[in-house]
Amino acid sequence: MRALICEEFAPYDQLKVAEADAPPAGEGMVVIDVRAAGVNFPDILLVEGKYQMRPDTPFIPGMEIAGEVSEIGANVSGFKPGDRVIAATMLGGFAEKVAAPAAQIVPMPDSMSFEEGAALTTIYGTSYHALKQRADLKAGETLLVLGAAGGVGLAAVQIAKAMGATVIAAASSDEKLDVAKESGADAGINYASEDLKARAKELTDGKGVDVVYDPVGGDLAEPALRAVGWEGRYLVVGFAAGDIPKIPLNLALLNSRDIQGVFWGAWAGRNPRENAANMKALFDLYEAGKIKPRISAAYPLDDFKQAFDDIMQRRVMGKVVLTP
C-alpha cells in the first residue's frame, strides 16, 4: 500500500509517500480502507518531534480516518466488510489502509460523506468535551471562541449554539468572521484590528464572557482571559500561534476565574464510555442538522505538503483532509 512515511523527526516537507506493508488484522483489530483522513496541527507537531508523545521511527502519521472495513481480526464483533466507519487511530491514518482497535471505531451515518467523517472525530470530539465536561457550558451563557474559523473553532461555535449559548467569534480577518457567522456565531471580533478584551466587554454590557475557548494562545491569551467575567472559565485548548503564553495568576484570582486544560485524547482514553456517549451525541446533532464539518480543502496523498502548508499558514477555514 502507499503511505506517508516519517523516517525521522524533521520538518514536514521531508516526509515521503512510499510503499509500505499493509497492516494485518490482528486480534481485536479491524483493517479499514481509508477514504479520507483528517489533517490536524498535532500531526505536524508529531512528525517534527514537538508533540507530547514521540513514537518510534519510522512511522505513518494520521490520527483520524473515515473509510470502509476490509478485514476483521479475531474476537471482533459488530463489524463486517464494507461497513462505513470512522476511527481514531492516533497513528497510521495517512495511508491506503489502517488497522485500528475495534473499540476505537464507530459506524458512520449514511448521510455523512467520508470527508466529513474524517473531519469530525478530533475537532468535534475536542470541542464537545471542552464545552460539556470541562466548561459545563449552559444555555444562556456567552462563549468567546478564538481562532473561530479554524477546525476546532468552527466546531466549538456550532456545538455551543446547539447547547443554547450566545457565541462571540474572534478571528484575524473579516472573511474568517463571515465563515464563523455562517456556522451560527452571533457576533464577531477581528483581533487584527480591534481590542479583543474591550470589544468582548462591550458585547456583554461590561460583564465579560462566561467561557473562553482558546486554541490559539500566544499574545491573545492574556486579553482573552481578562475578558472573562465573574466565575467564568478559560479553556486552554492549544497553541496554534506557536508561543505558550505565561499567564499572571492574579488574573485567575480576580473575578474567581477558572483556567481549565483540555486534552481530549488523554481524557477519551481514560473515559471510553463517556467519550462514546459524546460521539453519539455528535452524530445526533449532525443528523439533526445542528453541526456540519466544513471542508476547507481535500488533497490526494501526494499533495500532503499543500495540506500541511494550509494549516501552518492559517489558510484553513474548517478542516483539511487527505484522500488516499
C-alpha angles and dihedrals in degrees: 000000000000118000143164106254128204104200095175138355105278142121110312094246087073093065116112135211106223145144116286136174114272111245118254124238096248126183111300091008135116124204114218131195101229114230097169135003126198118234116217137182090244088060088064093046089049098054091045092052094246100112129099090257127048112199121203113269138274098048141146114242125212123110105195134035145167123210148110128297111249105168136017125207129217119291094022121129134173097047135083135181111284096030113141107232146167121221136189102217105163087202135025101039099117093076141081091257134022134183118219135175111263090237090064095053127087131182114257120229112253090234092059122090121226090247091054091045091053090049096051111062105065104028097040093037089053095046096045092049091046095051098037109034100024108032097023087215112204133203110269095028123118122241125196112204120197118203085021096173095053124092101270090034095058090043090054091049093052096043094047091051089050088053091054099253129141108243128210111192120208122193142146099256141030089241091059091046089054089055091050091049090051086058091053108275112155097208139003141220121200100208091190090068106015134063103254098207096041094047093047090051090048092052091052096046091252096304097104127228124297096223136017119202107201122182091152110061117170118096093344096064100078098046089046091053090047088055091062115105133214113325090353125154129235114202118209102208104155149316108252089156088066099235121094105222124230106224122203102237093216085076088067091050092050111080089002090267123181122220108205129187120220118205103159097176094057092042092050091052091052095042107035096159094050090045090051088053089051091052091050089051090051092051089050090051090049094051090047089056094243097117130030127171112237112222108214093184141340119212134183115249093259090061095058092125090062091051092050091044090054089057097044093046092047095239093131119109102181119343137335118215136188120220109207 
